[in-house]
Amino acid sequence: MKFIFPLITVIFLGTALTSSIEARQQKLNQKQQMSSSPDSVEYLTSPETTSMNLPFSEAVRVGNMLYLSGVLGNIPGKKQLVSGGIKAETKQTMENIKRILERHGSSLSQIVKCKMMLADMNDWNAMNEVYLTYFSASRLPARSALGASGLALNARVEIECIATVK
């Protein structure tokens, strides 16, 4: 009889410990599945963009896809465009896109689609000249473009991108 109660206690504690470990592992597995699930959605921002009090996320991640909001050629963290016209704005826009992508686990080489919005379609060639320096000729993203009657901050160009995440 003296040996039965300690034995029962050991069996009970061992079962409880095993159940606790299994429950933790199950929660961890669920968490991992959610983070890699194609249905998981993350609304992403950074101090750089939240400091400007803008009413949108800089990017949204859905599964392994990253959707960037439209990006301007502004000085990072400020509602002020770089000076120098369409070429300078396009260069700054692409640098801003590069920074946002890298901050959220992607890169320029993982962009699959861009939408170009131009205040003046006559700027098309000058914008392309700069834009193309950011990609290899064999890996150009799909792209569309449209002329806009006005862009935020009186920008000449705004670019919206979709990329995969590493």
CYANA upper distance limits for C-alpha pairs under 8 A (distance plus 0.5 A):
  1 MET  CA      5 PHE  CA      7.57
  2 LYS  CA      6 PRO  CA      7.98
  3 PHE  CA      7 LEU  CA      6.63
  4 ILE  CA      8 ILE  CA      6.58
  5 PHE  CA      9 THR  CA      6.61
  6 PRO  CA     10 VAL  CA      6.62
  7 LEU  CA     11 ILE  CA      6.70
  8 ILE  CA     12 PHE  CA      6.53
  9 THR  CA     13 LEU  CA      6.57
 10 VAL  CA     14 GLY  CA      6.46
 11 ILE  CA     15 THR  CA      6.62
 12 PHE  CA     16 ALA  CA      6.66
 13 LEU  CA     17 LEU  CA      6.50
 14 GLY  CA     18 THR  CA      6.61
 15 THR  CA     19 SER  CA      6.62
 16 ALA  CA     20 SER  CA      6.63
 17 LEU  CA     21 ILE  CA      6.71
 18 THR  CA     22 GLU  CA      6.62
 19 SER  CA     23 ALA  CA      6.55
 20 SER  CA     24 ARG  CA      6.73
 21 ILE  CA     25 GLN  CA      6.66
 22 GLU  CA     26 GLN  CA      6.58
 23 ALA  CA     27 LYS  CA      6.75
 24 ARG  CA     28 LEU  CA      6.68
 25 GLN  CA     29 ASN  CA      6.61
 26 GLN  CA     30 GLN  CA      6.72
 27 LYS  CA     31 LYS  CA      6.67
 28 LEU  CA     32 GLN  CA      6.72
 29 ASN  CA     33 GLN  CA      6.63
 30 GLN  CA     34 MET  CA      6.65
 31 LYS  CA     35 SER  CA      6.81
 32 GLN  CA     36 SER  CA      6.87
 33 GLN  CA     37 SER  CA      6.06
 34 MET  CA     39 ASP  CA      8.21
 34 MET  CA     40 SER  CA      6.37
 35 SER  CA     40 SER  CA      6.65
 35 SER  CA     63 GLY  CA      7.84
 36 SER  CA     40 SER  CA      7.57
 36 SER  CA     63 GLY  CA      6.23
 36 SER  CA     64 ASN  CA      7.70
 37 SER  CA     63 GLY  CA      5.93
 38 PRO  CA     62 VAL  CA      6.72
 38 PRO  CA     63 GLY  CA      4.44
 38 PRO  CA     64 ASN  CA      7.49
 39 ASP  CA     62 VAL  CA      6.97
 39 ASP  CA     63 GLY  CA      6.61
 40 SER  CA     61 ARG  CA      8.40
 40 SER  CA     62 VAL  CA      6.13
 40 SER  CA     63 GLY  CA      6.06
 41 VAL  CA     60 VAL  CA      7.50
 41 VAL  CA     61 ARG  CA      6.13
 41 VAL  CA     62 VAL  CA      5.12
 41 VAL  CA     63 GLY  CA      7.33
 42 GLU  CA     60 VAL  CA      6.15
 42 GLU  CA     61 ARG  CA      5.54
 42 GLU  CA     62 VAL  CA      7.09
 43 TYR  CA     57 SER  CA      6.55
 43 TYR  CA     59 ALA  CA      6.95
 43 TYR  CA     60 VAL  CA      5.16
 43 TYR  CA     61 ARG  CA      7.06
 44 LEU  CA     57 SER  CA      6.17
 44 LEU  CA     58 GLU  CA      6.64
 44 LEU  CA     59 ALA  CA      5.68
 44 LEU  CA     60 VAL  CA      6.10
 44 LEU  CA     61 ARG  CA      7.81
 44 LEU  CA    104 HIS  CA      8.36
 45 THR  CA     49 THR  CA      7.00
 45 THR  CA     50 THR  CA      7.29
 45 THR  CA     57 SER  CA      5.93
 45 THR  CA     58 GLU  CA      5.67
 45 THR  CA     59 ALA  CA      7.10
 46 SER  CA     50 THR  CA      6.52
 46 SER  CA     58 GLU  CA      8.21
 47 PRO  CA     51 SER  CA      6.29
 48 GLU  CA     52 MET  CA      7.93
 48 GLU  CA     76 PRO  CA      7.09
 48 GLU  CA     77 GLY  CA      5.14
 49 THR  CA     53 ASN  CA      7.65
 49 THR  CA     54 LEU  CA      7.59
 49 THR  CA     58 GLU  CA      7.52
 49 THR  CA     77 GLY  CA      6.47
 50 THR  CA     54 LEU  CA      7.17
 51 SER  CA     77 GLY  CA      7.06
 52 MET  CA     77 GLY  CA      6.98
 52 MET  CA     78 LYS  CA      7.06
 52 MET  CA     79 LYS  CA      7.44
 56 PHE  CA     69 SER  CA      8.28
 57 SER  CA     69 SER  CA      7.55
 58 GLU  CA     68 LEU  CA      6.46
 58 GLU  CA     69 SER  CA      5.89
 58 GLU  CA    100 ILE  CA      8.13
 59 ALA  CA     66 LEU  CA      7.04
 59 ALA  CA     67 TYR  CA      5.87
 59 ALA  CA     68 LEU  CA      4.77
 59 ALA  CA     69 SER  CA      6.26
 59 ALA  CA    100 ILE  CA      8.44
 60 VAL  CA     66 LEU  CA      6.28
 60 VAL  CA     67 TYR  CA      5.70
 60 VAL  CA     68 LEU  CA      7.11
 61 ARG  CA     65 MET  CA      6.14
 61 ARG  CA     66 LEU  CA      4.98
 61 ARG  CA     67 TYR  CA      6.79
 62 VAL  CA     66 LEU  CA      6.97
 62 VAL  CA     67 TYR  CA      8.49
 64 ASN  CA    164 THR  CA      6.16
 64 ASN  CA    165 VAL  CA      5.59
 64 ASN  CA    166 LYS  CA      8.08
 65 MET  CA    162 ILE  CA      7.56
 65 MET  CA    163 ALA  CA      6.33
 65 MET  CA    164 THR  CA      5.04
 65 MET  CA    165 VAL  CA      6.33
 66 LEU  CA    106 SER  CA      8.44
 66 LEU  CA    162 ILE  CA      6.17
 66 LEU  CA    163 ALA  CA      5.61
 66 LEU  CA    164 THR  CA      6.34
 66 LEU  CA    165 VAL  CA      6.93
 67 TYR  CA    161 CYS  CA      6.69
 67 TYR  CA    162 ILE  CA      5.13
 67 TYR  CA    163 ALA  CA      7.10
 68 LEU  CA    160 GLU  CA      6.35
 68 LEU  CA    161 CYS  CA      5.75
 68 LEU  CA    162 ILE  CA      6.65
 69 SER  CA    160 GLU  CA      6.14
 69 SER  CA    161 CYS  CA      7.81
 70 GLY  CA    158 GLU  CA      6.30
 70 GLY  CA    159 ILE  CA      5.67
 70 GLY  CA    160 GLU  CA      4.67
 70 GLY  CA    161 CYS  CA      7.94
 71 VAL  CA     93 THR  CA      6.56
 71 VAL  CA     96 ASN  CA      7.59
 71 VAL  CA     97 ILE  CA      7.17
 71 VAL  CA    158 GLU  CA      5.85
 71 VAL  CA    159 ILE  CA      5.71
 71 VAL  CA    160 GLU  CA      6.62
 72 LEU  CA     81 LEU  CA      8.13
 72 LEU  CA     89 GLU  CA      7.85
 72 LEU  CA     92 GLN  CA      8.13
 72 LEU  CA     93 THR  CA      5.57
 72 LEU  CA     96 ASN  CA      8.23
 72 LEU  CA    155 ALA  CA      7.34
 72 LEU  CA    157 VAL  CA      7.01
 72 LEU  CA    158 GLU  CA      5.37
 72 LEU  CA    159 ILE  CA      7.30
 73 GLY  CA     81 LEU  CA      6.06
 73 GLY  CA     82 VAL  CA      6.73
 73 GLY  CA     88 ALA  CA      8.18
 73 GLY  CA     89 GLU  CA      4.95
 73 GLY  CA     90 THR  CA      6.72
 73 GLY  CA     91 LYS  CA      7.76
 73 GLY  CA     92 GLN  CA      5.07
 73 GLY  CA     93 THR  CA      4.52
 73 GLY  CA     94 MET  CA      8.23
 73 GLY  CA     96 ASN  CA      7.73
 73 GLY  CA    155 ALA  CA      7.87
 73 GLY  CA    157 VAL  CA      7.94
 73 GLY  CA    158 GLU  CA      8.03
 74 ASN  CA     78 LYS  CA      7.15
 74 ASN  CA     79 LYS  CA      6.80
 74 ASN  CA     80 GLN  CA      5.72
 74 ASN  CA     81 LEU  CA      4.42
 74 ASN  CA     82 VAL  CA      6.18
 74 ASN  CA     89 GLU  CA      7.99
 74 ASN  CA     92 GLN  CA      7.29
 74 ASN  CA     93 THR  CA      7.59
 75 ILE  CA     79 LYS  CA      7.64
 75 ILE  CA     80 GLN  CA      6.34
 75 ILE  CA     81 LEU  CA      6.38
 75 ILE  CA     82 VAL  CA      6.53
 75 ILE  CA     92 GLN  CA      8.12
 76 PRO  CA     96 ASN  CA      7.70
 79 LYS  CA    153 LEU  CA      7.83
 80 GLN  CA    153 LEU  CA      7.84
 81 LEU  CA     89 GLU  CA      7.68
 81 LEU  CA    153 LEU  CA      7.76
 81 LEU  CA    155 ALA  CA      7.60
 82 VAL  CA     88 ALA  CA      7.25
 82 VAL  CA     89 GLU  CA      6.62
 82 VAL  CA     92 GLN  CA      7.72
 83 SER  CA     88 ALA  CA      7.23
 83 SER  CA     89 GLU  CA      7.81
 84 GLY  CA     88 ALA  CA      5.69
 84 GLY  CA     89 GLU  CA      7.67
 85 GLY  CA     89 GLU  CA      6.62
 85 GLY  CA    156 ARG  CA      7.93
 86 ILE  CA     90 THR  CA      6.42
 86 ILE  CA    123 ASP  CA      7.30
 86 ILE  CA    126 ALA  CA      7.35
 86 ILE  CA    127 MET  CA      6.81
 86 ILE  CA    156 ARG  CA      6.35
 86 ILE  CA    157 VAL  CA      7.53
 87 LYS  CA     91 LYS  CA      6.68
 87 LYS  CA    126 ALA  CA      6.62
 87 LYS  CA    127 MET  CA      6.39
 87 LYS  CA    129 GLU  CA      8.48
 87 LYS  CA    130 VAL  CA      6.81
 88 ALA  CA     92 GLN  CA      6.70
 89 GLU  CA     93 THR  CA      6.41
 89 GLU  CA    155 ALA  CA      8.26
 89 GLU  CA    156 ARG  CA      7.63
 89 GLU  CA    157 VAL  CA      7.39
 90 THR  CA     94 MET  CA      6.65
 90 THR  CA    127 MET  CA      6.55
 90 THR  CA    130 VAL  CA      6.99
 90 THR  CA    131 TYR  CA      7.28
 90 THR  CA    157 VAL  CA      7.07
 91 LYS  CA     95 GLU  CA      6.74
 91 LYS  CA    130 VAL  CA      6.73
 91 LYS  CA    131 TYR  CA      7.74
 92 GLN  CA     96 ASN  CA      6.55
 93 THR  CA     97 ILE  CA      6.67
 93 THR  CA    157 VAL  CA      8.46
 93 THR  CA    158 GLU  CA      7.81
 93 THR  CA    159 ILE  CA      7.73
 94 MET  CA     98 LYS  CA      6.57
 94 MET  CA    131 TYR  CA      7.74
 94 MET  CA    134 TYR  CA      8.12
 95 GLU  CA     99 ARG  CA      6.73
 96 ASN  CA    100 ILE  CA      6.74
 97 ILE  CA    101 LEU  CA      6.59
 97 ILE  CA    108 LEU  CA      8.38
 98 LYS  CA    102 GLU  CA      6.68
 98 LYS  CA    107 SER  CA      6.80
 98 LYS  CA    108 LEU  CA      6.42
 99 ARG  CA    103 ARG  CA      6.55
100 ILE  CA    104 HIS  CA      6.93
101 LEU  CA    105 GLY  CA      6.80
101 LEU  CA    106 SER  CA      5.27
101 LEU  CA    107 SER  CA      5.67
101 LEU  CA    108 LEU  CA      7.60
102 GLU  CA    106 SER  CA      5.52
102 GLU  CA    107 SER  CA      5.86
104 HIS  CA    165 VAL  CA      8.34
105 GLY  CA    165 VAL  CA      6.15
105 GLY  CA    166 LYS  CA      6.39
106 SER  CA    110 GLN  CA      6.90
106 SER  CA    163 ALA  CA      7.55
106 SER  CA    164 THR  CA      7.06
106 SER  CA    165 VAL  CA      5.27
106 SER  CA    166 LYS  CA      6.25
107 SER  CA    111 ILE  CA      7.56
107 SER  CA    163 ALA  CA      8.27
107 SER  CA    165 VAL  CA      8.48
108 LEU  CA    134 TYR  CA      7.95
108 LEU  CA    135 PHE  CA      7.97
108 LEU  CA    163 ALA  CA      8.47
109 SER  CA    135 PHE  CA      7.58
109 SER  CA    139 ARG  CA      8.07
110 GLN  CA    163 ALA  CA      5.76
110 GLN  CA    164 THR  CA      5.95
110 GLN  CA    165 VAL  CA      7.77
111 ILE  CA    141 PRO  CA      6.58
111 ILE  CA    161 CYS  CA      7.23
111 ILE  CA    162 ILE  CA      6.26
111 ILE  CA    163 ALA  CA      4.46
111 ILE  CA    164 THR  CA      7.03
112 VAL  CA    140 LEU  CA      8.48
112 VAL  CA    141 PRO  CA      5.18
112 VAL  CA    142 ALA  CA      6.53
112 VAL  CA    161 CYS  CA      8.17
112 VAL  CA    162 ILE  CA      6.35
112 VAL  CA    163 ALA  CA      5.81
112 VAL  CA    164 THR  CA      7.79
113 LYS  CA    141 PRO  CA      5.49
113 LYS  CA    142 ALA  CA      5.06
113 LYS  CA    143 ARG  CA      5.96
113 LYS  CA    161 CYS  CA      6.18
113 LYS  CA    162 ILE  CA      5.71
113 LYS  CA    163 ALA  CA      7.52
114 CYS  CA    141 PRO  CA      7.15
114 CYS  CA    142 ALA  CA      6.89
114 CYS  CA    143 ARG  CA      5.26
114 CYS  CA    144 SER  CA      7.07
114 CYS  CA    159 ILE  CA      7.14
114 CYS  CA    160 GLU  CA      6.06
114 CYS  CA    161 CYS  CA      4.91
114 CYS  CA    162 ILE  CA      6.99
115 LYS  CA    143 ARG  CA      6.17
115 LYS  CA    144 SER  CA      5.44
115 LYS  CA    145 ALA  CA      6.10
115 LYS  CA    146 LEU  CA      8.42
115 LYS  CA    159 ILE  CA      6.13
115 LYS  CA    160 GLU  CA      5.59
115 LYS  CA    161 CYS  CA      6.92
116 MET  CA    143 ARG  CA      7.95
116 MET  CA    144 SER  CA      6.67
116 MET  CA    145 ALA  CA      4.94
116 MET  CA    146 LEU  CA      6.87
116 MET  CA    157 VAL  CA      7.62
116 MET  CA    158 GLU  CA      6.61
116 MET  CA    159 ILE  CA      5.27
116 MET  CA    160 GLU  CA      7.21
117 MET  CA    145 ALA  CA      6.24
117 MET  CA    146 LEU  CA      5.62
117 MET  CA    147 GLY  CA      6.29
117 MET  CA    148 ALA  CA      6.75
117 MET  CA    157 VAL  CA      6.13
117 MET  CA    158 GLU  CA      5.60
117 MET  CA    159 ILE  CA      6.69
118 LEU  CA    123 ASP  CA      7.77
118 LEU  CA    124 TRP  CA      8.10
118 LEU  CA    145 ALA  CA      8.04
118 LEU  CA    146 LEU  CA      6.84
118 LEU  CA    147 GLY  CA      5.41
118 LEU  CA    148 ALA  CA      6.28
118 LEU  CA    151 LEU  CA      8.48
118 LEU  CA    156 ARG  CA      6.25
118 LEU  CA    157 VAL  CA      5.16
118 LEU  CA    158 GLU  CA      7.14
119 ALA  CA    147 GLY  CA      6.30
119 ALA  CA    148 ALA  CA      5.48
119 ALA  CA    149 SER  CA      6.51
119 ALA  CA    150 GLY  CA      6.21
119 ALA  CA    151 LEU  CA      7.01
119 ALA  CA    155 ALA  CA      7.61
119 ALA  CA    156 ARG  CA      5.44
119 ALA  CA    157 VAL  CA      6.80
120 ASP  CA    124 TRP  CA      8.30
120 ASP  CA    147 GLY  CA      6.61
120 ASP  CA    148 ALA  CA      7.68
120 ASP  CA    156 ARG  CA      7.52
121 MET  CA    146 LEU  CA      8.19
121 MET  CA    147 GLY  CA      6.14
123 ASP  CA    127 MET  CA      6.52
124 TRP  CA    128 ASN  CA      6.60
125 ASN  CA    129 GLU  CA      6.67
126 ALA  CA    130 VAL  CA      7.34
127 MET  CA    131 TYR  CA      6.57
128 ASN  CA    132 LEU  CA      6.32
129 GLU  CA    133 THR  CA      7.60
130 VAL  CA    134 TYR  CA      8.05
131 TYR  CA    135 PHE  CA      8.19
132 LEU  CA    136 SER  CA      8.21
132 LEU  CA    137 ALA  CA      8.48
135 PHE  CA    139 ARG  CA      7.09
135 PHE  CA    140 LEU  CA      6.63
136 SER  CA    140 LEU  CA      7.05
150 GLY  CA    154 ASN  CA      6.98
150 GLY  CA    155 ALA  CA      8.23
151 LEU  CA    155 ALA  CA      5.90
151 LEU  CA    156 ARG  CA      7.64
151 LEU  CA    157 VAL  CA      7.99
151 LEU  CA    158 GLU  CA      7.81
